[in-house]
Amino acid sequence: MTEENETTETSKYTQEQKIIAAVWVHERFHNNQTWNDINRNFMARFSVAPPMRATLLNWERKLFSRGNVDDREKSGRPLARRMHVPYVKASLEESPDLSLRERAKILGLPRTTLLKILREDLNMEFEVEDDSNSSETSKRHIAYNNGKWKKKKISETIEINTTGDEANELSEG
């Protein structure tokens, strides 16, 4: 079993894009490039809308002061609930018909923590087997009985492509 990295990358830009853009920003005076030139070059090379000017300057500062564009490790308390994930997963496999309340009691976890583990860490959702009552109540307020916890279905994401001019206006704003 492989160990997952605790810090997750949330940026929509790759390391390569960040480093190249940071170098372009750093050399912009030497190469007589404007911000529009940098944005156009970014769009042409990577086919992705360029980041805002402040982001580009931030990448330049990080690259030339620390030697990389990575964020510093975040301080703060780590999520304690992550240590319970394997136990919840094993509990689901062992007895999938337990109610949320019963499972929380057996595992010694608060129901809210168990819900967060199921929804966020295990990427699951509760599917009601009897759909006759689904139109009357919202999905948020359904009782956690008459159904099962199942893996969420991956939804398709829609990408919005912008033209170079729109991307330049967005990044200069």
C-alpha positions as CSV (number, residue, x, y, z in Angstrom):
1,M,0.0,0.0,0.0
2,T,1.5,3.4,-1.0
3,E,1.5,6.3,1.4
4,E,-0.3,9.3,0.1
5,N,1.2,12.8,0.3
6,E,-0.6,14.9,2.9
7,T,-0.1,18.1,1.0
8,T,-2.2,18.3,-2.1
9,E,-1.4,20.7,-5.0
10,T,-4.4,22.9,-5.6
11,S,-3.0,25.0,-8.4
12,K,-4.3,24.6,-11.9
13,Y,-0.8,25.3,-13.3
14,T,2.0,22.8,-13.6
15,Q,5.5,23.3,-12.1
16,E,6.8,23.7,-15.7
17,Q,4.3,26.5,-16.4
18,K,5.1,28.3,-13.2
19,I,8.9,28.2,-13.7
20,I,8.9,29.2,-17.3
21,A,6.5,32.1,-16.6
22,A,8.6,33.2,-13.6
23,V,11.7,33.4,-15.8
24,W,9.8,35.3,-18.5
25,V,8.6,37.8,-15.8
26,H,12.2,38.1,-14.4
27,E,13.7,38.8,-17.8
28,R,10.9,41.0,-19.1
29,F,13.0,44.2,-18.9
30,H,16.0,42.6,-20.6
31,N,13.8,41.2,-23.4
32,N,11.6,44.4,-23.7
33,Q,8.5,42.4,-23.1
34,T,5.2,43.8,-21.9
35,W,2.7,42.0,-19.7
36,N,0.6,41.5,-22.8
37,D,3.5,39.8,-24.5
38,I,4.0,37.5,-21.5
39,N,0.3,36.6,-21.4
40,R,0.3,35.9,-25.2
41,N,3.4,33.8,-24.9
42,F,1.9,31.8,-22.0
43,M,-1.3,31.2,-23.9
44,A,0.6,30.2,-27.1
45,R,2.9,27.9,-25.3
46,F,0.6,26.2,-22.9
47,S,-2.9,26.7,-24.4
48,V,-4.2,27.8,-21.0
49,A,-5.4,31.2,-19.9
50,P,-2.5,32.9,-18.2
51,P,-2.6,33.7,-14.5
52,M,-3.0,37.2,-13.1
53,R,-0.1,39.6,-12.9
54,A,0.2,39.3,-9.1
55,T,0.4,35.5,-9.5
56,L,3.2,35.8,-12.0
57,L,5.1,38.2,-9.8
58,N,4.6,35.9,-6.8
59,W,6.1,33.0,-8.8
60,E,9.0,35.1,-9.8
61,R,9.7,36.1,-6.2
62,K,9.5,32.5,-5.0
63,L,11.7,31.2,-7.8
64,F,14.5,33.7,-7.4
65,S,14.4,34.0,-3.6
66,R,13.9,30.3,-2.7
67,G,14.9,28.5,-5.8
68,N,11.5,26.9,-6.4
69,V,7.9,27.9,-7.0
70,D,6.4,25.6,-4.4
71,D,4.3,26.9,-1.6
72,R,5.8,26.7,1.9
73,E,4.5,23.9,4.0
74,K,1.3,25.0,5.7
75,S,1.3,25.4,9.5
76,G,-1.6,24.4,11.6
77,R,-3.1,21.4,13.1
78,P,-3.3,18.3,10.9
79,L,-6.7,16.7,10.3
80,A,-7.1,14.2,13.1
81,R,-10.0,12.5,11.4
82,R,-7.7,11.1,8.7
83,M,-6.4,8.5,11.2
84,H,-9.9,7.1,11.4
85,V,-10.4,6.6,7.7
86,P,-9.1,3.0,7.5
87,Y,-11.3,1.9,10.4
88,V,-14.4,3.5,8.8
89,K,-13.6,1.8,5.5
90,A,-13.2,-1.6,7.2
91,S,-16.4,-1.0,9.0
92,L,-18.2,-0.3,5.8
93,E,-16.9,-3.5,4.2
94,E,-17.6,-5.6,7.3
95,S,-21.2,-4.4,7.9
96,P,-22.5,-2.2,5.1
97,D,-26.1,-2.2,6.5
98,L,-25.3,-0.4,9.8
99,S,-27.0,3.0,10.2
100,L,-24.9,6.1,10.5
101,R,-25.7,6.4,14.2
102,E,-24.9,2.8,15.0
103,R,-21.6,3.0,13.0
104,A,-20.6,6.2,14.8
105,K,-21.4,4.6,18.2
106,I,-19.4,1.4,17.4
107,L,-16.4,3.4,16.1
108,G,-16.6,5.9,18.9
109,L,-16.8,8.9,16.6
110,P,-19.1,11.8,16.5
111,R,-21.7,11.5,13.7
112,T,-20.5,14.7,12.1
113,T,-16.9,13.4,11.9
114,L,-18.2,10.1,10.4
115,L,-20.1,12.0,7.8
116,K,-17.1,14.1,6.9
117,I,-15.0,10.9,6.5
118,L,-17.6,9.2,4.4
119,R,-18.3,12.2,2.2
120,E,-14.9,13.9,1.9
121,D,-12.2,11.3,2.6
122,L,-13.9,8.3,1.1
123,N,-15.8,10.2,-1.5
124,M,-19.1,8.5,-0.9
125,E,-22.7,9.6,-1.0
126,F,-25.8,8.1,0.5
127,E,-28.2,6.6,-2.1
128,V,-31.8,6.1,-1.0
129,E,-33.2,2.8,-2.2
130,D,-36.8,4.0,-2.1
131,D,-37.2,7.1,-4.4
132,S,-40.9,7.8,-3.6
133,N,-39.9,10.2,-0.8
134,S,-37.0,11.9,-2.6
135,S,-39.2,14.7,-4.2
136,E,-40.6,15.8,-0.8
137,T,-37.4,16.3,1.1
138,S,-34.1,17.7,0.0
139,K,-31.1,15.5,-0.3
140,R,-29.4,17.2,2.6
141,H,-32.2,16.2,5.1
142,I,-32.8,12.6,4.2
143,A,-32.7,10.1,6.9
144,Y,-29.7,7.8,6.7
145,N,-31.7,4.6,6.5
146,N,-33.4,2.8,3.6
147,G,-30.3,3.1,1.5
148,K,-26.5,2.5,1.3
149,W,-23.3,4.4,1.1
150,K,-21.8,4.2,-2.4
151,K,-18.9,5.8,-4.2
152,K,-19.8,9.1,-5.8
153,K,-20.1,9.1,-9.6
154,I,-17.5,11.2,-11.3
155,S,-19.2,14.1,-13.1
156,E,-17.9,15.5,-16.4
157,T,-16.3,18.9,-16.1
158,I,-16.8,21.5,-18.8
159,E,-13.8,23.5,-19.8
160,I,-14.4,27.1,-21.0
161,N,-11.8,28.2,-23.5
162,T,-11.1,31.9,-23.8
163,T,-9.5,33.6,-26.7
164,G,-6.1,35.3,-26.3
165,D,-7.7,38.8,-26.0
166,E,-10.1,37.8,-23.3
167,A,-7.3,36.0,-21.4
168,N,-5.2,39.2,-21.6
169,E,-8.0,41.3,-20.3
170,L,-8.6,38.9,-17.4
171,S,-5.0,38.8,-16.4
172,E,-4.5,42.5,-16.5
173,G,-7.6,43.3,-14.4
